[in-house]
Amino acid sequence: EPTVRTELMEQIPPIAIFLQESRPKFPTAFFEYLMPIVVRYLTDVNNQVRKAGQEALLILLEQDLVAQSDIENKVCPILLDLSAPDSDDEYKVEAVNIICKMASMLSRTTVEHMLLPRFCELCSDGKLFQVRKICAANFGDICNAVGQEATERLLIPKFFELCSDSVWGMRKACAECFMAVSYTTSPEVRRSQLSPLFISLISDTCRWVRQAAFQSLGPFISTFANPSSAGLYIREDGTLSIRPSAQDVNSNSCQLSNNITVTSSSANAA
């Protein structure tokens, strides 16, 4: 019964955590029994079971419970098979979605060597616009996962393609993640390539794309600032934040020191 398999998948993460905490007693139980089940359910015929398996896998990766060897030899190969050009449409959409989500949890080497080539192929998928849209929506996360060199060499050309896609939802998704992509590139690429590209989005024929581009204008401009002097930086969740300057920190320290002094003087007077 699919409901039984779904319920089983929901129990995998807590069982895995228990086995990890009790590893001296169960040194190989997770790798021998549970991990093969998770991998197998990624290809289950029932979509609810597959969804539960995908969620379980992401939790296991987030908790750092999956060995690097299992990621490279079991997880990545099945995702590459599911996202292959001749794969079933539903399986392919699910596979590219989980590839994008797990990229930030894996090592840069694993992402660049095993998942990045397939991601670049999926960005140009002419059959399913849903696949291209997932790629566009997660483009900034993939850039952050592989770093500047791979971004400029492999991803920026694909970003140009997505920014000129015939489907306006693709261009809108690119406008929304433009700051994250820009932050990963060098100042020269930012100035010579991304700036003209952003102008094309802000002048797009679709008002939804233009609106998204205008909302990203400030964050995009902020990537040109020197972080050491402007205090702007990107958090791990991809949002723009401001680091307090040394002057502000010193000012707060002085104010706190003055408050302490006043309190001590009042106490002495009493």
Secondary structure, 3 states (H helix, E strand, C coil): CHHHHHHHHHHHHHHHHHHHHCCCCCCCHHHHHHHHHHHHHCCCCCHHHHHHHHHHHHHHHHCCCCCHHHHHHHHHHHHHHHCCCCCCHHHHHHHHHHHHHHHHHCCHHHHHHHHHHHHHHHHCCCCCHHHHHHHHHCHHHHHHHHCHHHHHHHHHHHHHHHHCCCCHHHHHHHHHCHHHHHHHCCHHHHHHHHHHHHHHHHCCCCHHHHHHHHHHHHHHHHCCCCHHHHCEEECCCCCEEECCCHHHHHHHHHHHHHHHHHHHHHHHHC
